[in-house]
Amino acid sequence: MTPRSLAARSPTVKQSGVSPSPSLSILVQCGLMGFDRGDGEMSSVGETSLLRDAPGASRLRFAVAGIVLALAIAVGGSVLARLSSLGGGPTTFLVAAVVLGVLGVRLGQSLDSLERKALQDPMTCVGNRRHWEASLEVEVGRAIQSRMPLSVLLIDLDRLKSLNDTYGHRCGDRALLLVGEVLRATCRSRDVAARFGGDEFAVLLPRTRLSEAKIVAYRLRSELARRAAELGAPLDSAVTVSVGIADLDSLALPTPSMLFEAADRALYLAKSGGRNRVEALANLCPQASLRVEERGGKTA
């Protein structure tokens, strides 16, 4: 694998200062058991949130809107009823409020479902590239403003094509599902995990330094190996990942695209170094980038 151009893989994000906006969120359940990540954080059931705003928020907004609409209808209807001497009372408002409130909740639920589908990878149940790129821009802006660390993991499922060719696409799909399960089980509520497509995944780690991100990466590999071993052949020996790590503090120019590029170069080092490895690229500079590109060679 050669380092792909930033134009081909880098998220379409702004280069200048980024002002944080409310991030989208997909709530994904974690594994059945929580465990110490090794960096002072616990990963536990229901904690992994690939979206920041709870889906119930939109349902609440529509329910409130329905009640407000019902109030307007009831007040207007009451006035008209009095003018026309037809009567009217609190029952009109109560019925309208209940009906429109229920309709508002149902509408909110439908929109939540559509939002999840638009931002979620249907196979692995983690976020998709669109969601991750939007989150990257938000988190970089938030990290700069709050002066908090931010790290990125780029993950490649090693030799997926060979796995598909040798054992069939069903086996390859099971390997992808396994990576998704491990990501959901190891990420915290504020982390953002996503599948870029094919064999590529990415994780945003807010408030995480480079040294802590390395711990997360090794834990991820270890958990993947453990679960693959439980599944038996051929996944027990065929499923490995290469991980590239970069953090915002190591960049001379802290922008979303530069952070992504640094992690991508670290991933290239992991793949060209033999796969099934974790590599971190710190203090990225033009000279360092040039040295990486000059290594040449291709890895699948």
Secondary structure in CASP SS format (residue, H / E / C, confidence):
PFRMAT SS
TARGET T0000
AUTHOR 0000-0000-0000
METHOD secondary structure of the structure
MODEL  1
M C 1.00
T C 1.00
P C 1.00
R C 1.00
S C 1.00
L H 1.00
A H 1.00
A H 1.00
R H 1.00
S C 1.00
P C 1.00
T C 1.00
V C 1.00
K C 1.00
Q C 1.00
S C 1.00
G C 1.00
V C 1.00
S C 1.00
P C 1.00
S C 1.00
P C 1.00
S C 1.00
L E 1.00
S E 1.00
I E 1.00
L E 1.00
V C 1.00
Q C 1.00
C C 1.00
G C 1.00
L C 1.00
M C 1.00
G C 1.00
F E 1.00
D E 1.00
R C 1.00
G C 1.00
D C 1.00
G C 1.00
E C 1.00
M E 1.00
S E 1.00
S C 1.00
V C 1.00
G C 1.00
E C 1.00
T C 1.00
S E 1.00
L E 1.00
L E 1.00
R E 1.00
D C 1.00
A C 1.00
P C 1.00
G H 1.00
A H 1.00
S H 1.00
R H 1.00
L H 1.00
R H 1.00
F H 1.00
A H 1.00
V H 1.00
A H 1.00
G H 1.00
I H 1.00
V H 1.00
L H 1.00
A H 1.00
L H 1.00
A H 1.00
I H 1.00
A H 1.00
V H 1.00
G H 1.00
G H 1.00
S H 1.00
V H 1.00
L H 1.00
A H 1.00
R H 1.00
L H 1.00
S C 1.00
S C 1.00
L C 1.00
G C 1.00
G C 1.00
G C 1.00
P H 1.00
T H 1.00
T H 1.00
F H 1.00
L H 1.00
V H 1.00
A H 1.00
A H 1.00
V H 1.00
V H 1.00
L H 1.00
G H 1.00
V H 1.00
L H 1.00
G H 1.00
V H 1.00
R H 1.00
L H 1.00
G H 1.00
Q H 1.00
S H 1.00
L H 1.00
D H 1.00
S H 1.00
L H 1.00
E H 1.00
R H 1.00
K H 1.00
A H 1.00
L H 1.00
Q E 1.00
D C 1.00
P C 1.00
M C 1.00
T C 1.00
C C 1.00
V C 1.00
G E 1.00
N E 1.00
R H 1.00
R H 1.00
H H 1.00
W H 1.00
E H 1.00
A H 1.00
S H 1.00
L H 1.00
E H 1.00
V H 1.00
E H 1.00
V H 1.00
G H 1.00
R H 1.00
A H 1.00
I H 1.00
Q H 1.00
S H 1.00
R C 1.00
M C 1.00
P C 1.00
L E 1.00
S E 1.00
V E 1.00
L E 1.00
L E 1.00
I E 1.00
D E 1.00
L E 1.00
D C 1.00
R C 1.00
L H 1.00
K H 1.00
S H 1.00
L H 1.00
N H 1.00
D H 1.00
T H 1.00
Y H 1.00
G C 1.00
H H 1.00
R H 1.00
C H 1.00
G H 1.00
D H 1.00
R H 1.00
A H 1.00
L H 1.00
L H 1.00
L H 1.00
V H 1.00
G H 1.00
E H 1.00
V H 1.00
L H 1.00
R H 1.00
A H 1.00
T H 1.00
C C 1.00
R C 1.00
S C 1.00
R C 1.00
D C 1.00
V E 1.00
A E 1.00
A E 1.00
R E 1.00
F E 1.00
G E 1.00
G C 1.00
D C 1.00
E E 1.00
F E 1.00
A E 1.00
V E 1.00
L E 1.00
L E 1.00
P E 1.00
R C 1.00
T C 1.00
R C 1.00
L H 1.00
S H 1.00
E H 1.00
A H 1.00
K H 1.00
I H 1.00
V H 1.00
A H 1.00
Y H 1.00
R H 1.00
L H 1.00
R H 1.00
S H 1.00
E H 1.00
L H 1.00
A H 1.00
R H 1.00
R H 1.00
A H 1.00
A H 1.00
E H 1.00
L H 1.00
G C 1.00
A C 1.00
P C 1.00
L H 1.00
D H 1.00
S H 1.00
A H 1.00
V C 1.00
T C 1.00
V E 1.00
S E 1.00
V E 1.00
G E 1.00
I E 1.00
A E 1.00
D E 1.00
L H 1.00
D H 1.00
S H 1.00
L C 1.00
A C 1.00
L C 1.00
P C 1.00
T C 1.00
P H 1.00
S H 1.00
M H 1.00
L H 1.00
F H 1.00
E H 1.00
A H 1.00
A H 1.00
D H 1.00
R H 1.00
A H 1.00
L H 1.00
Y H 1.00
L H 1.00
A H 1.00
K H 1.00
S H 1.00
G C 1.00
G C 1.00
R C 1.00
N C 1.00
R C 1.00
V E 1.00
E E 1.00
A E 1.00
L C 1.00
A C 1.00
N C 1.00
L C 1.00
C C 1.00
P H 1.00
Q H 1.00
A H 1.00
S H 1.00
L H 1.00
R H 1.00
V H 1.00
E H 1.00
E H 1.00
R C 1.00
G C 1.00
G C 1.00
K C 1.00
T C 1.00
A C 1.00
END
